[in-house]
Amino acid sequence: IAIKQIHGSLNAYLWSFTNGKHLTRADSVAADKISKQMSKDLKKNGFRFLGSTTCYAFMQAVGMMNDHAPECFRYSLIDNEQ
């Protein structure tokens, strides 16, 4: 509830870590730092059992992080969905 009051929604809060930008494999170092920051901040806000690996996987699953290689057919499909 506090996150919603401060950021408007959980969605807005989570995307604030990437400044609303979709990340690609080229951004993987930045994404790793972001996932660590996201995990730390979520724990500060009362979330439990949530490490940086889980946050990175979440970013991949919801389309914040396109970790497919450019030659992969999913790379361009994801890029077009954004």
N, CA, C and O atoms as a GROMACS GRO file, in nm:
protein
  328
    1ILE      N    1   0.084  -0.120   0.000
    1ILE     CA    2   0.000   0.000   0.000
    1ILE      C    3   0.088   0.125   0.000
    1ILE      O    4   0.057   0.223  -0.067
    2ALA      N    5   0.197   0.119   0.075
    2ALA     CA    6   0.287   0.235   0.081
    2ALA      C    7   0.350   0.263  -0.056
    2ALA      O    8   0.362   0.378  -0.097
    3ILE      N    9   0.389   0.156  -0.125
    3ILE     CA   10   0.447   0.173  -0.259
    3ILE      C   11   0.346   0.237  -0.352
    3ILE      O   12   0.380   0.327  -0.429
    4LYS      N   13   0.222   0.192  -0.346
    4LYS     CA   14   0.116   0.248  -0.431
    4LYS      C   15   0.094   0.395  -0.398
    4LYS      O   16   0.075   0.477  -0.488
    5GLN      N   17   0.095   0.428  -0.271
    5GLN     CA   18   0.074   0.568  -0.232
    5GLN      C   19   0.188   0.659  -0.280
    5GLN      O   20   0.165   0.772  -0.321
    6ILE      N   21   0.309   0.608  -0.275
    6ILE     CA   22   0.425   0.688  -0.315
    6ILE      C   23   0.442   0.693  -0.467
    6ILE      O   24   0.468   0.800  -0.522
    7HIS      N   25   0.425   0.578  -0.534
    7HIS     CA   26   0.457   0.568  -0.677
    7HIS      C   27   0.335   0.561  -0.768
    7HIS      O   28   0.350   0.569  -0.890
    8GLY      N   29   0.218   0.547  -0.712
    8GLY     CA   30   0.096   0.537  -0.793
    8GLY      C   31   0.054   0.395  -0.821
    8GLY      O   32  -0.066   0.366  -0.829
    9SER      N   33   0.152   0.305  -0.838
    9SER     CA   34   0.123   0.163  -0.862
    9SER      C   35   0.252   0.084  -0.843
    9SER      O   36   0.362   0.140  -0.847
   10LEU      N   37   0.236  -0.047  -0.823
   10LEU     CA   38   0.353  -0.134  -0.816
   10LEU      C   39   0.426  -0.134  -0.950
   10LEU      O   40   0.548  -0.137  -0.955
   11ASN      N   41   0.351  -0.130  -1.058
   11ASN     CA   42   0.408  -0.125  -1.193
   11ASN      C   43   0.499  -0.003  -1.210
   11ASN      O   44   0.612  -0.016  -1.256
   12ALA      N   45   0.451   0.113  -1.172
   12ALA     CA   46   0.532   0.235  -1.185
   12ALA      C   47   0.657   0.226  -1.098
   12ALA      O   48   0.765   0.269  -1.138
   13TYR      N   49   0.641   0.170  -0.980
   13TYR     CA   50   0.754   0.153  -0.889
   13TYR      C   51   0.861   0.064  -0.951
   13TYR      O   52   0.979   0.100  -0.952
   14LEU      N   53   0.822  -0.052  -1.002
   14LEU     CA   54   0.919  -0.147  -1.059
   14LEU      C   55   0.987  -0.090  -1.183
   14LEU      O   56   1.108  -0.105  -1.200
   15TRP      N   57   0.911  -0.025  -1.270
   15TRP     CA   58   0.970   0.035  -1.391
   15TRP      C   59   1.058   0.154  -1.358
   15TRP      O   60   1.141   0.193  -1.440
   16SER      N   61   1.043   0.213  -1.240
   16SER     CA   62   1.129   0.326  -1.202
   16SER      C   63   1.275   0.285  -1.192
   16SER      O   64   1.364   0.368  -1.206
   17PHE      N   65   1.301   0.156  -1.168
   17PHE     CA   66   1.438   0.108  -1.158
   17PHE      C   67   1.509   0.115  -1.293
   17PHE      O   68   1.632   0.128  -1.297
   18THR      N   69   1.435   0.107  -1.403
   18THR     CA   70   1.495   0.115  -1.536
   18THR      C   71   1.462   0.247  -1.606
   18THR      O   72   1.489   0.264  -1.725
   19ASN      N   73   1.405   0.339  -1.531
   19ASN     CA   74   1.359   0.467  -1.587
   19ASN      C   75   1.262   0.446  -1.702
   19ASN      O   76   1.259   0.524  -1.798
   20GLY      N   77   1.182   0.339  -1.692
   20GLY     CA   78   1.083   0.310  -1.795
   20GLY      C   79   1.141   0.252  -1.922
   20GLY      O   80   1.070   0.236  -2.021
   21LYS      N   81   1.270   0.221  -1.921
   21LYS     CA   82   1.339   0.173  -2.041
   21LYS      C   83   1.343   0.020  -2.043
   21LYS      O   84   1.369  -0.043  -1.940
   22HIS      N   85   1.317  -0.039  -2.159
   22HIS     CA   86   1.335  -0.183  -2.178
   22HIS      C   87   1.484  -0.208  -2.195
   22HIS      O   88   1.550  -0.140  -2.274
   23LEU      N   89   1.538  -0.302  -2.122
   23LEU     CA   90   1.680  -0.333  -2.129
   23LEU      C   91   1.704  -0.450  -2.223
   23LEU      O   92   1.616  -0.534  -2.244
   24THR      N   93   1.823  -0.455  -2.279
   24THR     CA   94   1.862  -0.565  -2.367
   24THR      C   95   1.985  -0.633  -2.310
   24THR      O   96   2.040  -0.592  -2.208
   25ARG      N   97   2.028  -0.738  -2.378
   25ARG     CA   98   2.147  -0.812  -2.336
   25ARG      C   99   2.267  -0.718  -2.322
   25ARG      O  100   2.352  -0.739  -2.234
   26ALA      N  101   2.275  -0.617  -2.403
   26ALA     CA  102   2.385  -0.521  -2.394
   26ALA      C  103   2.382  -0.446  -2.261
   26ALA      O  104   2.484  -0.393  -2.218
   27ASP      N  105   2.267  -0.442  -2.198
   27ASP     CA  106   2.251  -0.374  -2.069
   27ASP      C  107   2.262  -0.470  -1.951
   27ASP      O  108   2.224  -0.435  -1.840
   28SER      N  109   2.313  -0.590  -1.974
   28SER     CA  110   2.309  -0.693  -1.869
   28SER      C  111   2.385  -0.653  -1.743
   28SER      O  112   2.342  -0.688  -1.633
   29VAL      N  113   2.495  -0.581  -1.756
   29VAL     CA  114   2.569  -0.536  -1.637
   29VAL      C  115   2.483  -0.438  -1.558
   29VAL      O  116   2.474  -0.447  -1.436
   30ALA      N  117   2.420  -0.346  -1.628
   30ALA     CA  118   2.331  -0.251  -1.562
   30ALA      C  119   2.211  -0.323  -1.502
   30ALA      O  120   2.167  -0.289  -1.392
   31ALA      N  121   2.158  -0.422  -1.573
   31ALA     CA  122   2.042  -0.497  -1.523
   31ALA      C  123   2.077  -0.572  -1.396
   31ALA      O  124   1.994  -0.582  -1.306
   32ASP      N  125   2.199  -0.624  -1.388
   32ASP     CA  126   2.241  -0.693  -1.267
   32ASP      C  127   2.245  -0.596  -1.149
   32ASP      O  128   2.202  -0.630  -1.039
   33LYS      N  129   2.296  -0.477  -1.172
   33LYS     CA  130   2.299  -0.374  -1.066
   33LYS      C  131   2.157  -0.334  -1.028
   33LYS      O  132   2.127  -0.314  -0.911
   34ILE      N  133   2.072  -0.321  -1.128
   34ILE     CA  134   1.932  -0.284  -1.103
   34ILE      C  135   1.862  -0.391  -1.023
   34ILE      O  136   1.786  -0.360  -0.931
   35SER      N  137   1.885  -0.519  -1.056
   35SER     CA  138   1.819  -0.627  -0.983
   35SER      C  139   1.863  -0.629  -0.837
   35SER      O  140   1.783  -0.659  -0.748
   36LYS      N  141   1.989  -0.598  -0.811
   36LYS     CA  142   2.037  -0.591  -0.673
   36LYS      C  143   1.972  -0.474  -0.600
   36LYS      O  144   1.929  -0.487  -0.485
   37GLN      N  145   1.964  -0.360  -0.668
   37GLN     CA  146   1.900  -0.242  -0.610
   37GLN      C  147   1.751  -0.269  -0.585
   37GLN      O  148   1.698  -0.232  -0.480
   38MET      N  149   1.685  -0.332  -0.682
   38MET     CA  150   1.543  -0.363  -0.670
   38MET      C  151   1.518  -0.456  -0.551
   38MET      O  152   1.427  -0.433  -0.472
   39SER      N  153   1.600  -0.560  -0.539
   39SER     CA  154   1.586  -0.655  -0.429
   39SER      C  155   1.602  -0.585  -0.295
   39SER      O  156   1.521  -0.604  -0.204
   40LYS      N  157   1.705  -0.505  -0.284
   40LYS     CA  158   1.732  -0.433  -0.158
   40LYS      C  159   1.615  -0.341  -0.123
   40LYS      O  160   1.573  -0.335  -0.007
   41ASP      N  161   1.564  -0.269  -0.221
   41ASP     CA  162   1.455  -0.174  -0.196
   41ASP      C  163   1.324  -0.247  -0.164
   41ASP      O  164   1.249  -0.204  -0.076
   42LEU      N  165   1.297  -0.356  -0.235
   42LEU     CA  166   1.177  -0.434  -0.205
   42LEU      C  167   1.182  -0.490  -0.063
   42LEU      O  168   1.081  -0.489   0.008
   43LYS      N  169   1.298  -0.538  -0.020
   43LYS     CA  170   1.313  -0.589   0.116
   43LYS      C  171   1.291  -0.477   0.217
   43LYS      O  172   1.229  -0.498   0.322
   44LYS      N  173   1.342  -0.358   0.186
   44LYS     CA  174   1.321  -0.243   0.273
   44LYS      C  175   1.172  -0.211   0.286
   44LYS      O  176   1.128  -0.159   0.389
   45ASN      N  177   1.096  -0.241   0.182
   45ASN     CA  178   0.952  -0.216   0.181
   45ASN      C  179   0.870  -0.334   0.230
   45ASN      O  180   0.748  -0.338   0.211
   46GLY      N  181   0.934  -0.431   0.293
   46GLY     CA  182   0.861  -0.539   0.356
   46GLY      C  183   0.852  -0.670   0.279
   46GLY      O  184   0.796  -0.766   0.331
   47PHE      N  185   0.904  -0.676   0.157
   47PHE     CA  186   0.902  -0.801   0.081
   47PHE      C  187   1.005  -0.897   0.140
   47PHE      O  188   1.109  -0.854   0.189
   48ARG      N  189   0.977  -1.025   0.134
   48ARG     CA  190   1.066  -1.126   0.190
   48ARG      C  191   1.104  -1.228   0.082
   48ARG      O  192   1.037  -1.243  -0.020
   49PHE      N  193   1.215  -1.298   0.107
   49PHE     CA  194   1.261  -1.406   0.020
   49PHE      C  195   1.273  -1.360  -0.125
   49PHE      O  196   1.226  -1.426  -0.217
   50LEU      N  197   1.336  -1.247  -0.144
   50LEU     CA  198   1.345  -1.187  -0.276
   50LEU      C  199   1.486  -1.136  -0.299
   50LEU      O  200   1.522  -1.026  -0.256
   51GLY      N  201   1.567  -1.216  -0.368
   51GLY     CA  202   1.704  -1.177  -0.395
   51GLY      C  203   1.720  -1.118  -0.534
   51GLY      O  204   1.624  -1.106  -0.610
   52SER      N  205   1.843  -1.082  -0.565
   52SER     CA  206   1.871  -1.018  -0.694
   52SER      C  207   1.848  -1.113  -0.812
   52SER      O  208   1.807  -1.068  -0.919
   53THR      N  209   1.872  -1.243  -0.793
   53THR     CA  210   1.849  -1.339  -0.901
   53THR      C  211   1.700  -1.347  -0.935
   53THR      O  212   1.662  -1.352  -1.052
   54THR      N  213   1.617  -1.347  -0.832
   54THR     CA  214   1.472  -1.350  -0.853
   54THR      C  215   1.427  -1.222  -0.923
   54THR      O  216   1.342  -1.227  -1.012
   55CYS      N  217   1.482  -1.110  -0.882
   55CYS     CA  218   1.445  -0.982  -0.946
   55CYS      C  219   1.488  -0.980  -1.092
   55CYS      O  220   1.414  -0.932  -1.178
   56TYR      N  221   1.608  -1.032  -1.122
   56TYR     CA  222   1.656  -1.037  -1.260
   56TYR      C  223   1.564  -1.127  -1.344
   56TYR      O  224   1.526  -1.092  -1.456
   57ALA      N  225   1.530  -1.244  -1.288
   57ALA     CA  226   1.440  -1.335  -1.360
   57ALA      C  227   1.302  -1.271  -1.380
   57ALA      O  228   1.240  -1.289  -1.484
   58PHE      N  229   1.255  -1.198  -1.281
   58PHE     CA  230   1.128  -1.127  -1.294
   58PHE      C  231   1.137  -1.024  -1.407
   58PHE      O  232   1.045  -1.014  -1.488
   59MET      N  233   1.246  -0.949  -1.412
   59MET     CA  234   1.264  -0.849  -1.518
   59MET      C  235   1.261  -0.916  -1.655
   59MET      O  236   1.208  -0.859  -1.750
   60GLN      N  237   1.319  -1.035  -1.666
   60GLN     CA  238   1.315  -1.109  -1.793
   60GLN      C  239   1.172  -1.154  -1.823
   60GLN      O  240   1.124  -1.140  -1.936
   61ALA      N  241   1.104  -1.207  -1.723
   61ALA     CA  242   0.971  -1.265  -1.744
   61ALA      C  243   0.867  -1.163  -1.785
   61ALA      O  244   0.777  -1.194  -1.863
   62VAL      N  245   0.877  -1.042  -1.733
   62VAL     CA  246   0.775  -0.941  -1.763
   62VAL      C  247   0.814  -0.848  -1.878
   62VAL      O  248   0.739  -0.757  -1.911
   63GLY      N  249   0.931  -0.871  -1.938
   63GLY     CA  250   0.970  -0.791  -2.054
   63GLY      C  251   1.050  -0.667  -2.022
   63GLY      O  252   1.073  -0.585  -2.112
   64MET      N  253   1.091  -0.650  -1.899
   64MET     CA  254   1.177  -0.536  -1.867
   64MET      C  255   1.318  -0.559  -1.921
   64MET      O  256   1.389  -0.464  -1.954
   65MET      N  257   1.357  -0.686  -1.930
   65MET     CA  258   1.491  -0.726  -1.973
   65MET      C  259   1.479  -0.828  -2.084
   65MET      O  260   1.432  -0.939  -2.062
   66ASN      N  261   1.522  -0.791  -2.205
   66ASN     CA  262   1.526  -0.884  -2.318
   66ASN      C  263   1.667  -0.942  -2.321
   66ASN      O  264   1.759  -0.881  -2.374
   67ASP      N  265   1.682  -1.060  -2.264
   67ASP     CA  266   1.814  -1.121  -2.251
   67ASP      C  267   1.845  -1.219  -2.363
   67ASP      O  268   1.942  -1.294  -2.354
   68HIS      N  269   1.763  -1.220  -2.468
   68HIS     CA  270   1.787  -1.308  -2.583
   68HIS      C  271   1.901  -1.252  -2.668
   68HIS      O  272   1.918  -1.131  -2.679
   69ALA      N  273   1.978  -1.340  -2.725
   69ALA     CA  274   2.084  -1.300  -2.817
   69ALA      C  275   2.020  -1.240  -2.943
   69ALA      O  276   1.912  -1.284  -2.983
   70PRO      N  277   2.084  -1.142  -3.005
   70PRO     CA  278   2.026  -1.080  -3.124
   70PRO      C  279   1.992  -1.178  -3.236
   70PRO      O  280   1.900  -1.152  -3.314
   71GLU      N  281   2.064  -1.290  -3.246
   71GLU     CA  282   2.035  -1.387  -3.352
   71GLU      C  283   1.918  -1.479  -3.316
   71GLU      O  284   1.874  -1.558  -3.400
   72CYS      N  285   1.869  -1.470  -3.195
   72CYS     CA  286   1.755  -1.553  -3.152
   72CYS      C  287   1.626  -1.495  -3.209
   72CYS      O  288   1.606  -1.374  -3.211
   73PHE      N  289   1.536  -1.583  -3.257
   73PHE     CA  290   1.410  -1.535  -3.315
   73PHE      C  291   1.326  -1.459  -3.212
   73PHE      O  292   1.249  -1.371  -3.250
   74ARG      N  293   1.339  -1.490  -3.084
   74ARG     CA  294   1.262  -1.421  -2.980
   74ARG      C  295   1.311  -1.279  -2.959
   74ARG      O  296   1.235  -1.194  -2.913
   75TYR      N  297   1.436  -1.251  -2.992
   75TYR     CA  298   1.493  -1.117  -2.971
   75TYR      C  299   1.412  -1.013  -3.045
   75TYR      O  300   1.371  -0.912  -2.986
   76SER      N  301   1.387  -1.035  -3.172
   76SER     CA  302   1.312  -0.937  -3.252
   76SER      C  303   1.164  -0.940  -3.218
   76SER      O  304   1.098  -0.836  -3.226
   77LEU      N  305   1.110  -1.055  -3.180
   77LEU     CA  306   0.969  -1.062  -3.143
   77LEU      C  307   0.942  -0.980  -3.018
   77LEU      O  308   0.843  -0.907  -3.011
   78ILE      N  309   1.029  -0.991  -2.920
   78ILE     CA  310   1.015  -0.914  -2.796
   78ILE      C  311   1.033  -0.768  -2.825
   78ILE      O  312   0.959  -0.684  -2.774
   79ASP      N  313   1.133  -0.736  -2.907
   79ASP     CA  314   1.159  -0.596  -2.941
   79ASP      C  315   1.036  -0.532  -3.007
   79ASP      O  316   1.005  -0.416  -2.980
   80ASN      N  317   0.968  -0.608  -3.093
   80ASN     CA  318   0.850  -0.556  -3.161
   80ASN      C  319   0.730  -0.543  -3.068
   80ASN      O  320   0.641  -0.461  -3.092
   81GLU      N  321   0.726  -0.624  -2.961
   81GLU     CA  322   0.616  -0.617  -2.866
   81GLU      C  323   0.625  -0.494  -2.777
   81GLU      O  324   0.525  -0.452  -2.718
   82GLN      N  325   0.742  -0.436  -2.768
   82GLN     CA  326   0.762  -0.320  -2.681
   82GLN      C  327   0.712  -0.199  -2.753
   82GLN      O  328   0.719  -0.089  -2.699
   0.00000   0.00000   0.00000
